[in-house]
């Protein structure tokens, strides 16, 4: 199991959480975590 989270950089609040199987690539969930008013996206791959 893997959890993908969309977090507002200004406030630090979580706005989206998606759970996937561990075999799912992180980049495949990225479009689901972005909002229309997002101008910058940060990522961390561990």
mmCIF entry with sequence, helices, sheets and N, C-alpha, C, O atoms, coordinates in Angstrom:
data_MODEL
# 
_entry.id   MODEL 
# 
_entity.id                         1 
_entity.type                       polymer 
_entity.pdbx_number_of_molecules   1 
# 
_entity_poly.entity_id                      1 
_entity_poly.type                           'polypeptide(L)' 
_entity_poly.nstd_linkage                   no 
_entity_poly.nstd_monomer                   no 
_entity_poly.pdbx_seq_one_letter_code       
;(UNK)(UNK)(UNK)(UNK)(UNK)(UNK)(UNK)(UNK)(UNK)(UNK)(UNK)(UNK)(UNK)(UNK)(UNK)(UNK)
(UNK)(UNK)(UNK)(UNK)(UNK)(UNK)(UNK)(UNK)(UNK)(UNK)(UNK)(UNK)(UNK)(UNK)(UNK)(UNK)
(UNK)(UNK)(UNK)(UNK)(UNK)(UNK)(UNK)(UNK)(UNK)(UNK)(UNK)(UNK)(UNK)(UNK)
;
_entity_poly.pdbx_seq_one_letter_code_can   XXXXXXXXXXXXXXXXXXXXXXXXXXXXXXXXXXXXXXXXXXXXXX 
_entity_poly.pdbx_strand_id                 A 
# 
loop_
_entity_poly_seq.entity_id 
_entity_poly_seq.num 
_entity_poly_seq.mon_id 
_entity_poly_seq.hetero 
1 1  UNK n 
1 2  UNK n 
1 3  UNK n 
1 4  UNK n 
1 5  UNK n 
1 6  UNK n 
1 7  UNK n 
1 8  UNK n 
1 9  UNK n 
1 10 UNK n 
1 11 UNK n 
1 12 UNK n 
1 13 UNK n 
1 14 UNK n 
1 15 UNK n 
1 16 UNK n 
1 17 UNK n 
1 18 UNK n 
1 19 UNK n 
1 20 UNK n 
1 21 UNK n 
1 22 UNK n 
1 23 UNK n 
1 24 UNK n 
1 25 UNK n 
1 26 UNK n 
1 27 UNK n 
1 28 UNK n 
1 29 UNK n 
1 30 UNK n 
1 31 UNK n 
1 32 UNK n 
1 33 UNK n 
1 34 UNK n 
1 35 UNK n 
1 36 UNK n 
1 37 UNK n 
1 38 UNK n 
1 39 UNK n 
1 40 UNK n 
1 41 UNK n 
1 42 UNK n 
1 43 UNK n 
1 44 UNK n 
1 45 UNK n 
1 46 UNK n 
# 
_struct_asym.id          A 
_struct_asym.entity_id   1 
# 
_struct_conf.conf_type_id            HELX_P 
_struct_conf.id                      HELX_P1 
_struct_conf.pdbx_PDB_helix_id       AA1 
_struct_conf.beg_label_comp_id       UNK 
_struct_conf.beg_label_asym_id       A 
_struct_conf.beg_label_seq_id        26 
_struct_conf.pdbx_beg_PDB_ins_code   ? 
_struct_conf.end_label_comp_id       UNK 
_struct_conf.end_label_asym_id       A 
_struct_conf.end_label_seq_id        33 
_struct_conf.pdbx_end_PDB_ins_code   ? 
_struct_conf.beg_auth_comp_id        UNK 
_struct_conf.beg_auth_asym_id        A 
_struct_conf.beg_auth_seq_id         26 
_struct_conf.end_auth_comp_id        UNK 
_struct_conf.end_auth_asym_id        A 
_struct_conf.end_auth_seq_id         33 
_struct_conf.pdbx_PDB_helix_class    1 
_struct_conf.details                 ? 
_struct_conf.pdbx_PDB_helix_length   8 
# 
_struct_conf_type.id          HELX_P 
_struct_conf_type.criteria    ? 
_struct_conf_type.reference   ? 
# 
_struct_sheet.id               AA1 
_struct_sheet.type             ? 
_struct_sheet.number_strands   2 
_struct_sheet.details          ? 
# 
_struct_sheet_order.sheet_id     AA1 
_struct_sheet_order.range_id_1   1 
_struct_sheet_order.range_id_2   2 
_struct_sheet_order.offset       ? 
_struct_sheet_order.sense        anti-parallel 
# 
loop_
_struct_sheet_range.sheet_id 
_struct_sheet_range.id 
_struct_sheet_range.beg_label_comp_id 
_struct_sheet_range.beg_label_asym_id 
_struct_sheet_range.beg_label_seq_id 
_struct_sheet_range.pdbx_beg_PDB_ins_code 
_struct_sheet_range.end_label_comp_id 
_struct_sheet_range.end_label_asym_id 
_struct_sheet_range.end_label_seq_id 
_struct_sheet_range.pdbx_end_PDB_ins_code 
_struct_sheet_range.beg_auth_comp_id 
_struct_sheet_range.beg_auth_asym_id 
_struct_sheet_range.beg_auth_seq_id 
_struct_sheet_range.end_auth_comp_id 
_struct_sheet_range.end_auth_asym_id 
_struct_sheet_range.end_auth_seq_id 
AA1 1 UNK A 2  ? UNK A 7  ? UNK A 2  UNK A 7  
AA1 2 UNK A 14 ? UNK A 20 ? UNK A 14 UNK A 20 
# 
loop_
_atom_site.group_PDB 
_atom_site.id 
_atom_site.type_symbol 
_atom_site.label_atom_id 
_atom_site.label_alt_id 
_atom_site.label_comp_id 
_atom_site.label_asym_id 
_atom_site.label_entity_id 
_atom_site.label_seq_id 
_atom_site.pdbx_PDB_ins_code 
_atom_site.Cartn_x 
_atom_site.Cartn_y 
_atom_site.Cartn_z 
_atom_site.occupancy 
_atom_site.B_iso_or_equiv 
_atom_site.pdbx_formal_charge 
_atom_site.auth_seq_id 
_atom_site.auth_comp_id 
_atom_site.auth_asym_id 
_atom_site.auth_atom_id 
_atom_site.pdbx_PDB_model_num 
ATOM 1   N N  . UNK A 1 1  ? 0.847  -1.169 0.000   1.00 0.00 ? 1  UNK A N  1 
ATOM 2   C CA . UNK A 1 1  ? 0.000  0.000  0.000   1.00 0.00 ? 1  UNK A CA 1 
ATOM 3   C C  . UNK A 1 1  ? 0.890  1.228  0.000   1.00 0.00 ? 1  UNK A C  1 
ATOM 4   O O  . UNK A 1 1  ? 1.941  1.267  0.640   1.00 0.00 ? 1  UNK A O  1 
ATOM 5   N N  . UNK A 1 2  ? 0.436  2.228  -0.738  1.00 0.00 ? 2  UNK A N  1 
ATOM 6   C CA . UNK A 1 2  ? 1.152  3.489  -0.833  1.00 0.00 ? 2  UNK A CA 1 
ATOM 7   C C  . UNK A 1 2  ? 0.128  4.615  -0.722  1.00 0.00 ? 2  UNK A C  1 
ATOM 8   O O  . UNK A 1 2  ? -0.987 4.486  -1.227  1.00 0.00 ? 2  UNK A O  1 
ATOM 9   N N  . UNK A 1 3  ? 0.489  5.706  -0.074  1.00 0.00 ? 3  UNK A N  1 
ATOM 10  C CA . UNK A 1 3  ? -0.396 6.861  0.049   1.00 0.00 ? 3  UNK A CA 1 
ATOM 11  C C  . UNK A 1 3  ? 0.233  8.038  -0.674  1.00 0.00 ? 3  UNK A C  1 
ATOM 12  O O  . UNK A 1 3  ? 1.409  8.344  -0.478  1.00 0.00 ? 3  UNK A O  1 
ATOM 13  N N  . UNK A 1 4  ? -0.560 8.696  -1.512  1.00 0.00 ? 4  UNK A N  1 
ATOM 14  C CA . UNK A 1 4  ? -0.136 9.886  -2.241  1.00 0.00 ? 4  UNK A CA 1 
ATOM 15  C C  . UNK A 1 4  ? -0.939 11.049 -1.666  1.00 0.00 ? 4  UNK A C  1 
ATOM 16  O O  . UNK A 1 4  ? -2.158 10.949 -1.529  1.00 0.00 ? 4  UNK A O  1 
ATOM 17  N N  . UNK A 1 5  ? -0.270 12.146 -1.330  1.00 0.00 ? 5  UNK A N  1 
ATOM 18  C CA . UNK A 1 5  ? -0.959 13.275 -0.704  1.00 0.00 ? 5  UNK A CA 1 
ATOM 19  C C  . UNK A 1 5  ? -0.685 14.560 -1.466  1.00 0.00 ? 5  UNK A C  1 
ATOM 20  O O  . UNK A 1 5  ? 0.447  14.839 -1.861  1.00 0.00 ? 5  UNK A O  1 
ATOM 21  N N  . UNK A 1 6  ? -1.746 15.338 -1.665  1.00 0.00 ? 6  UNK A N  1 
ATOM 22  C CA . UNK A 1 6  ? -1.625 16.680 -2.220  1.00 0.00 ? 6  UNK A CA 1 
ATOM 23  C C  . UNK A 1 6  ? -1.735 17.660 -1.068  1.00 0.00 ? 6  UNK A C  1 
ATOM 24  O O  . UNK A 1 6  ? -2.724 17.656 -0.335  1.00 0.00 ? 6  UNK A O  1 
ATOM 25  N N  . UNK A 1 7  ? -0.713 18.509 -0.903  1.00 0.00 ? 7  UNK A N  1 
ATOM 26  C CA . UNK A 1 7  ? -0.643 19.419 0.239   1.00 0.00 ? 7  UNK A CA 1 
ATOM 27  C C  . UNK A 1 7  ? -0.458 20.836 -0.260  1.00 0.00 ? 7  UNK A C  1 
ATOM 28  O O  . UNK A 1 7  ? 0.372  21.082 -1.136  1.00 0.00 ? 7  UNK A O  1 
ATOM 29  N N  . UNK A 1 8  ? -1.218 21.772 0.285   1.00 0.00 ? 8  UNK A N  1 
ATOM 30  C CA . UNK A 1 8  ? -1.094 23.175 -0.077  1.00 0.00 ? 8  UNK A CA 1 
ATOM 31  C C  . UNK A 1 8  ? 0.216  23.732 0.483   1.00 0.00 ? 8  UNK A C  1 
ATOM 32  O O  . UNK A 1 8  ? 0.460  23.673 1.688   1.00 0.00 ? 8  UNK A O  1 
ATOM 33  N N  . UNK A 1 9  ? 1.051  24.269 -0.400  1.00 0.00 ? 9  UNK A N  1 
ATOM 34  C CA . UNK A 1 9  ? 2.372  24.751 0.028   1.00 0.00 ? 9  UNK A CA 1 
ATOM 35  C C  . UNK A 1 9  ? 2.267  25.959 0.946   1.00 0.00 ? 9  UNK A C  1 
ATOM 36  O O  . UNK A 1 9  ? 3.112  26.141 1.823   1.00 0.00 ? 9  UNK A O  1 
ATOM 37  N N  . UNK A 1 10 ? 1.242  26.791 0.759   1.00 0.00 ? 10 UNK A N  1 
ATOM 38  C CA . UNK A 1 10 ? 1.101  27.988 1.581   1.00 0.00 ? 10 UNK A CA 1 
ATOM 39  C C  . UNK A 1 10 ? 0.626  27.702 2.987   1.00 0.00 ? 10 UNK A C  1 
ATOM 40  O O  . UNK A 1 10 ? 1.188  28.215 3.954   1.00 0.00 ? 10 UNK A O  1 
ATOM 41  N N  . UNK A 1 11 ? -0.409 26.882 3.104   1.00 0.00 ? 11 UNK A N  1 
ATOM 42  C CA . UNK A 1 11 ? -0.996 26.634 4.421   1.00 0.00 ? 11 UNK A CA 1 
ATOM 43  C C  . UNK A 1 11 ? -0.491 25.357 5.078   1.00 0.00 ? 11 UNK A C  1 
ATOM 44  O O  . UNK A 1 11 ? -0.516 25.230 6.302   1.00 0.00 ? 11 UNK A O  1 
ATOM 45  N N  . UNK A 1 12 ? -0.030 24.407 4.259   1.00 0.00 ? 12 UNK A N  1 
ATOM 46  C CA . UNK A 1 12 ? 0.414  23.122 4.790   1.00 0.00 ? 12 UNK A CA 1 
ATOM 47  C C  . UNK A 1 12 ? -0.718 22.129 5.000   1.00 0.00 ? 12 UNK A C  1 
ATOM 48  O O  . UNK A 1 12 ? -0.498 21.036 5.522   1.00 0.00 ? 12 UNK A O  1 
ATOM 49  N N  . UNK A 1 13 ? -1.931 22.503 4.595   1.00 0.00 ? 13 UNK A N  1 
ATOM 50  C CA . UNK A 1 13 ? -3.084 21.613 4.746   1.00 0.00 ? 13 UNK A CA 1 
ATOM 51  C C  . UNK A 1 13 ? -3.136 20.580 3.627   1.00 0.00 ? 13 UNK A C  1 
ATOM 52  O O  . UNK A 1 13 ? -2.830 20.884 2.474   1.00 0.00 ? 13 UNK A O  1 
ATOM 53  N N  . UNK A 1 14 ? -3.520 19.374 3.971   1.00 0.00 ? 14 UNK A N  1 
ATOM 54  C CA . UNK A 1 14 ? -3.702 18.299 2.991   1.00 0.00 ? 14 UNK A CA 1 
ATOM 55  C C  . UNK A 1 14 ? -5.046 18.516 2.306   1.00 0.00 ? 14 UNK A C  1 
ATOM 56  O O  . UNK A 1 14 ? -6.069 18.664 2.974   1.00 0.00 ? 14 UNK A O  1 
ATOM 57  N N  . UNK A 1 15 ? -5.046 18.535 0.956   1.00 0.00 ? 15 UNK A N  1 
ATOM 58  C CA . UNK A 1 15 ? -6.303 18.696 0.237   1.00 0.00 ? 15 UNK A CA 1 
ATOM 59  C C  . UNK A 1 15 ? -6.722 17.426 -0.500  1.00 0.00 ? 15 UNK A C  1 
ATOM 60  O O  . UNK A 1 15 ? -7.890 17.288 -0.862  1.00 0.00 ? 15 UNK A O  1 
ATOM 61  N N  . UNK A 1 16 ? -5.795 16.500 -0.728  1.00 0.00 ? 16 UNK A N  1 
ATOM 62  C CA . UNK A 1 16 ? -6.121 15.263 -1.438  1.00 0.00 ? 16 UNK A CA 1 
ATOM 63  C C  . UNK A 1 16 ? -5.278 14.120 -0.895  1.00 0.00 ? 16 UNK A C  1 
ATOM 64  O O  . UNK A 1 16 ? -4.079 14.282 -0.665  1.00 0.00 ? 16 UNK A O  1 
ATOM 65  N N  . UNK A 1 17 ? -5.908 12.957 -0.688  1.00 0.00 ? 17 UNK A N  1 
ATOM 66  C CA . UNK A 1 17 ? -5.186 11.747 -0.298  1.00 0.00 ? 17 UNK A CA 1 
ATOM 67  C C  . UNK A 1 17 ? -5.685 10.607 -1.186  1.00 0.00 ? 17 UNK A C  1 
ATOM 68  O O  . UNK A 1 17 ? -6.891 10.406 -1.331  1.00 0.00 ? 17 UNK A O  1 
ATOM 69  N N  . UNK A 1 18 ? -4.748 9.862  -1.780  1.00 0.00 ? 18 UNK A N  1 
ATOM 70  C CA . UNK A 1 18 ? -5.087 8.731  -2.636  1.00 0.00 ? 18 UNK A CA 1 
ATOM 71  C C  . UNK A 1 18 ? -4.281 7.528  -2.164  1.00 0.00 ? 18 UNK A C  1 
ATOM 72  O O  . UNK A 1 18 ? -3.066 7.621  -1.992  1.00 0.00 ? 18 UNK A O  1 
ATOM 73  N N  . UNK A 1 19 ? -4.949 6.407  -1.955  1.00 0.00 ? 19 UNK A N  1 
ATOM 74  C CA . UNK A 1 19 ? -4.282 5.156  -1.602  1.00 0.00 ? 19 UNK A CA 1 
ATOM 75  C C  . UNK A 1 19 ? -4.210 4.246  -2.820  1.00 0.00 ? 19 UNK A C  1 
ATOM 76  O O  . UNK A 1 19 ? -5.204 4.080  -3.527  1.00 0.00 ? 19 UNK A O  1 
ATOM 77  N N  . UNK A 1 20 ? -3.044 3.654  -3.075  1.00 0.00 ? 20 UNK A N  1 
ATOM 78  C CA . UNK A 1 20 ? -2.852 2.769  -4.222  1.00 0.00 ? 20 UNK A CA 1 
ATOM 79  C C  . UNK A 1 20 ? -2.043 1.544  -3.797  1.00 0.00 ? 20 UNK A C  1 
ATOM 80  O O  . UNK A 1 20 ? -1.437 1.540  -2.726  1.00 0.00 ? 20 UNK A O  1 
ATOM 81  N N  . UNK A 1 21 ? -2.033 0.504  -4.639  1.00 0.00 ? 21 UNK A N  1 
ATOM 82  C CA . UNK A 1 21 ? -1.117 -0.611 -4.387  1.00 0.00 ? 21 UNK A CA 1 
ATOM 83  C C  . UNK A 1 21 ? 0.333  -0.115 -4.469  1.00 0.00 ? 21 UNK A C  1 
ATOM 84  O O  . UNK A 1 21 ? 0.610  0.872  -5.150  1.00 0.00 ? 21 UNK A O  1 
ATOM 85  N N  . UNK A 1 22 ? 1.231  -0.773 -3.799  1.00 0.00 ? 22 UNK A N  1 
ATOM 86  C CA . UNK A 1 22 ? 2.637  -0.349 -3.771  1.00 0.00 ? 22 UNK A CA 1 
ATOM 87  C C  . UNK A 1 22 ? 3.290  -0.406 -5.149  1.00 0.00 ? 22 UNK A C  1 
ATOM 88  O O  . UNK A 1 22 ? 4.318  0.234  -5.370  1.00 0.00 ? 22 UNK A O  1 
ATOM 89  N N  . UNK A 1 23 ? 2.714  -1.154 -6.064  1.00 0.00 ? 23 UNK A N  1 
ATOM 90  C CA . UNK A 1 23 ? 3.304  -1.267 -7.400  1.00 0.00 ? 23 UNK A CA 1 
ATOM 91  C C  . UNK A 1 23 ? 2.960  -0.089 -8.307  1.00 0.00 ? 23 UNK A C  1 
ATOM 92  O O  . UNK A 1 23 ? 3.507  0.021  -9.404  1.00 0.00 ? 23 UNK A O  1 
ATOM 93  N N  . UNK A 1 24 ? 2.068  0.788  -7.869  1.00 0.00 ? 24 UNK A N  1 
ATOM 94  C CA . UNK A 1 24 ? 1.656  1.953  -8.664  1.00 0.00 ? 24 UNK A CA 1 
ATOM 95  C C  . UNK A 1 24 ? 2.774  2.991  -8.665  1.00 0.00 ? 24 UNK A C  1 
ATOM 96  O O  . UNK A 1 24 ? 3.335  3.310  -7.616  1.00 0.00 ? 24 UNK A O  1 
ATOM 97  N N  . UNK A 1 25 ? 3.096  3.517  -9.849  1.00 0.00 ? 25 UNK A N  1 
ATOM 98  C CA . UNK A 1 25 ? 4.133  4.555  -9.951  1.00 0.00 ? 25 UNK A CA 1 
ATOM 99  C C  . UNK A 1 25 ? 3.606  5.878  -9.399  1.00 0.00 ? 25 UNK A C  1 
ATOM 100 O O  . UNK A 1 25 ? 2.450  6.235  -9.625  1.00 0.00 ? 25 UNK A O  1 
ATOM 101 N N  . UNK A 1 26 ? 4.463  6.602  -8.674  1.00 0.00 ? 26 UNK A N  1 
ATOM 102 C CA . UNK A 1 26 ? 4.070  7.884  -8.100  1.00 0.00 ? 26 UNK A CA 1 
ATOM 103 C C  . UNK A 1 26 ? 3.629  8.868  -9.178  1.00 0.00 ? 26 UNK A C  1 
ATOM 104 O O  . UNK A 1 26 ? 2.649  9.590  -8.991  1.00 0.00 ? 26 UNK A O  1 
ATOM 105 N N  . UNK A 1 27 ? 4.330  8.905  -10.287 1.00 0.00 ? 27 UNK A N  1 
ATOM 106 C CA . UNK A 1 27 ? 4.034  9.879  -11.329 1.00 0.00 ? 27 UNK A CA 1 
ATOM 107 C C  . UNK A 1 27 ? 2.662  9.646  -11.966 1.00 0.00 ? 27 UNK A C  1 
ATOM 108 O O  . UNK A 1 27 ? 2.080  10.583 -12.514 1.00 0.00 ? 27 UNK A O  1 
ATOM 109 N N  . UNK A 1 28 ? 2.139  8.440  -11.908 1.00 0.00 ? 28 UNK A N  1 
ATOM 110 C CA . UNK A 1 28 ? 0.828  8.173  -12.492 1.00 0.00 ? 28 UNK A CA 1 
ATOM 111 C C  . UNK A 1 28 ? -0.306 8.803  -11.676 1.00 0.00 ? 28 UNK A C  1 
ATOM 112 O O  . UNK A 1 28 ? -1.402 8.997  -12.202 1.00 0.00 ? 28 UNK A O  1 
ATOM 113 N N  . UNK A 1 29 ? -0.066 9.119  -10.421 1.00 0.00 ? 29 UNK A N  1 
ATOM 114 C CA . UNK A 1 29 ? -1.080 9.734  -9.565  1.00 0.00 ? 29 UNK A CA 1 
ATOM 115 C C  . UNK A 1 29 ? -0.970 11.261 -9.532  1.00 0.00 ? 29 UNK A C  1 
ATOM 116 O O  . UNK A 1 29 ? -1.867 11.927 -9.015  1.00 0.00 ? 29 UNK A O  1 
ATOM 117 N N  . UNK A 1 30 ? 0.090  11.814 -10.064 1.00 0.00 ? 30 UNK A N  1 
ATOM 118 C CA . UNK A 1 30 ? 0.325  13.253 -9.987  1.00 0.00 ? 30 UNK A CA 1 
ATOM 119 C C  . UNK A 1 30 ? -0.827 14.092 -10.532 1.00 0.00 ? 30 UNK A C  1 
ATOM 120 O O  . UNK A 1 30 ? -1.234 15.043 -9.865  1.00 0.00 ? 30 UNK A O  1 
ATOM 121 N N  . UNK A 1 31 ? -1.376 13.790 -11.715 1.00 0.00 ? 31 UNK A N  1 
ATOM 122 C CA . UNK A 1 31 ? -2.471 14.636 -12.217 1.00 0.00 ? 31 UNK A CA 1 
ATOM 123 C C  . UNK A 1 31 ? -3.687 14.672 -11.289 1.00 0.00 ? 31 UNK A C  1 
ATOM 124 O O  . UNK A 1 31 ? -4.420 15.662 -11.273 1.00 0.00 ? 31 UNK A O  1 
ATOM 125 N N  . UNK A 1 32 ? -3.906 13.624 -10.530 1.00 0.00 ? 32 UNK A N  1 
ATOM 126 C CA . UNK A 1 32 ? -5.041 13.571 -9.614  1.00 0.00 ? 32 UNK A CA 1 
ATOM 127 C C  . UNK A 1 32 ? -4.808 14.432 -8.372  1.00 0.00 ? 32 UNK A C  1 
ATOM 128 O O  . UNK A 1 32 ? -5.758 14.793 -7.678  1.00 0.00 ? 32 UNK A O  1 
ATOM 129 N N  . UNK A 1 33 ? -3.541 14.762 -8.091  1.00 0.00 ? 33 UNK A N  1 
ATOM 130 C CA . UNK A 1 33 ? -3.202 15.538 -6.900  1.00 0.00 ? 33 UNK A CA 1 
ATOM 131 C C  . UNK A 1 33 ? -3.118 17.031 -7.165  1.00 0.00 ? 33 UNK A C  1 
ATOM 132 O O  . UNK A 1 33 ? -3.098 17.820 -6.220  1.00 0.00 ? 33 UNK A O  1 
ATOM 133 N N  . UNK A 1 34 ? -3.070 17.434 -8.417  1.00 0.00 ? 34 UNK A N  1 
ATOM 134 C CA . UNK A 1 34 ? -2.957 18.846 -8.767  1.00 0.00 ? 34 UNK A CA 1 
ATOM 135 C C  . UNK A 1 34 ? -4.338 19.482 -8.863  1.00 0.00 ? 34 UNK A C  1 
ATOM 136 O O  . UNK A 1 34 ? -5.298 18.851 -9.306  1.00 0.00 ? 34 UNK A O  1 
ATOM 137 N N  . UNK A 1 35 ? -4.424 20.741 -8.442  1.00 0.00 ? 35 UNK A N  1 
ATOM 138 C CA . UNK A 1 35 ? -5.668 21.495 -8.537  1.00 0.00 ? 35 UNK A CA 1 
ATOM 139 C C  . UNK A 1 35 ? -5.529 22.558 -9.623  1.00 0.00 ? 35 UNK A C  1 
ATOM 140 O O  . UNK A 1 35 ? -4.420 22.843 -10.076 1.00 0.00 ? 35 UNK A O  1 
ATOM 141 N N  . UNK A 1 36 ? -6.640 23.140 -10.038 1.00 0.00 ? 36 UNK A N  1 
ATOM 142 C CA . UNK A 1 36 ? -6.614 24.148 -11.104 1.00 0.00 ? 36 UNK A CA 1 
ATOM 143 C C  . UNK A 1 36 ? -5.802 25.375 -10.724 1.00 0.00 ? 36 UNK A C  1 
ATOM 144 O O  . UNK A 1 36 ? -5.182 25.987 -11.594 1.00 0.00 ? 36 UNK A O  1 
ATOM 145 N N  . UNK A 1 37 ? -5.786 25.747 -9.464  1.00 0.00 ? 37 UNK A N  1 
ATOM 146 C CA . UNK A 1 37 ? -5.075 26.958 -9.045  1.00 0.00 ? 37 UNK A CA 1 
ATOM 147 C C  . UNK A 1 37 ? -3.624 26.700 -8.640  1.00 0.00 ? 37 UNK A C  1 
ATOM 148 O O  . UNK A 1 37 ? -2.977 27.595 -8.097  1.00 0.00 ? 37 UNK A O  1 
ATOM 149 N N  . UNK A 1 38 ? -3.107 25.516 -8.888  1.00 0.00 ? 38 UNK A N  1 
ATOM 150 C CA . UNK A 1 38 ? -1.700 25.205 -8.594  1.00 0.00 ? 38 UNK A CA 1 
ATOM 151 C C  . UNK A 1 38 ? -0.806 25.749 -9.705  1.00 0.00 ? 38 UNK A C  1 
ATOM 152 O O  . UNK A 1 38 ? -1.019 25.471 -10.885 1.00 0.00 ? 38 UNK A O  1 
ATOM 153 N N  . UNK A 1 39 ? 0.193  26.526 -9.308  1.00 0.00 ? 39 UNK A N  1 
ATOM 154 C CA . UNK A 1 39 ? 1.149  27.069 -10.264 1.00 0.00 ? 39 UNK A CA 1 
ATOM 155 C C  . UNK A 1 39 ? 2.506  26.394 -10.165 1.00 0.00 ? 39 UNK A C  1 
ATOM 156 O O  . UNK A 1 39 ? 3.303  26.446 -11.102 1.00 0.00 ? 39 UNK A O  1 
ATOM 157 N N  . UNK A 1 40 ? 2.763  25.768 -9.038  1.00 0.00 ? 40 UNK A N  1 
ATOM 158 C CA . UNK A 1 40 ? 4.039  25.085 -8.788  1.00 0.00 ? 40 UNK A CA 1 
ATOM 159 C C  . UNK A 1 40 ? 3.742  23.732 -8.157  1.00 0.00 ? 40 UNK A C  1 
ATOM 160 O O  . UNK A 1 40 ? 2.832  23.609 -7.337  1.00 0.00 ? 40 UNK A O  1 
ATOM 161 N N  . UNK A 1 41 ? 4.507  22.721 -8.538  1.00 0.00 ? 41 UNK A N  1 
ATOM 162 C CA . UNK A 1 41 ? 4.355  21.403 -7.939  1.00 0.00 ? 41 UNK A CA 1 
ATOM 163 C C  . UNK A 1 41 ? 5.707  20.915 -7.463  1.00 0.00 ? 41 UNK A C  1 
ATOM 164 O O  . UNK A 1 41 ? 6.697  20.994 -8.190  1.00 0.00 ? 41 UNK A O  1 
ATOM 165 N N  . UNK A 1 42 ? 5.747  20.412 -6.247  1.00 0.00 ? 42 UNK A N  1 
ATOM 166 C CA . UNK A 1 42 ? 6.959  19.842 -5.669  1.00 0.00 ? 42 UNK A CA 1 
ATOM 167 C C  . UNK A 1 42 ? 6.749  18.343 -5.501  1.00 0.00 ? 42 UNK A C  1 
ATOM 168 O O  . UNK A 1 42 ? 5.632  17.903 -5.232  1.00 0.00 ? 42 UNK A O  1 
ATOM 169 N N  . UNK A 1 43 ? 7.802  17.562 -5.654  1.00 0.00 ? 43 UNK A N  1 
ATOM 170 C CA . UNK A 1 43 ? 7.661  16.124 -5.481  1.00 0.00 ? 43 UNK A CA 1 
ATOM 171 C C  . UNK A 1 43 ? 8.835  15.557 -4.729  1.00 0.00 ? 43 UNK A C  1 
ATOM 172 O O  . UNK A 1 43 ? 9.915  16.146 -4.682  1.00 0.00 ? 43 UNK A O  1 
ATOM 173 N N  . UNK A 1 44 ? 8.606  14.401 -4.139  1.00 0.00 ? 44 UNK A N  1 
ATOM 174 C CA . UNK A 1 44 ? 9.644  13.701 -3.401  1.00 0.00 ? 44 UNK A CA 1 
ATOM 175 C C  . UNK A 1 44 ? 9.513  12.220 -3.714  1.00 0.00 ? 44 UNK A C  1 
ATOM 176 O O  . UNK A 1 44 ? 8.461  11.626 -3.481  1.00 0.00 ? 44 UNK A O  1 
ATOM 177 N N  . UNK A 1 45 ? 10.555 11.633 -4.233  1.00 0.00 ? 45 UNK A N  1 
ATOM 178 C CA . UNK A 1 45 ? 10.531 10.212 -4.554  1.00 0.00 ? 45 UNK A CA 1 
ATOM 179 C C  . UNK A 1 45 ? 11.521 9.510  -3.638  1.00 0.00 ? 45 UNK A C  1 
ATOM 180 O O  . UNK A 1 45 ? 12.726 9.757  -3.695  1.00 0.00 ? 45 UNK A O  1 
ATOM 181 N N  . UNK A 1 46 ? 11.002 8.645  -2.805  1.00 0.00 ? 46 UNK A N  1 
ATOM 182 C CA . UNK A 1 46 ? 11.860 7.893  -1.888  1.00 0.00 ? 46 UNK A CA 1 
ATOM 183 C C  . UNK A 1 46 ? 11.797 6.438  -2.190  1.00 0.00 ? 46 UNK A C  1 
ATOM 184 O O  . UNK A 1 46 ? 12.455 5.640  -1.523  1.00 0.00 ? 46 UNK A O  1 
# 
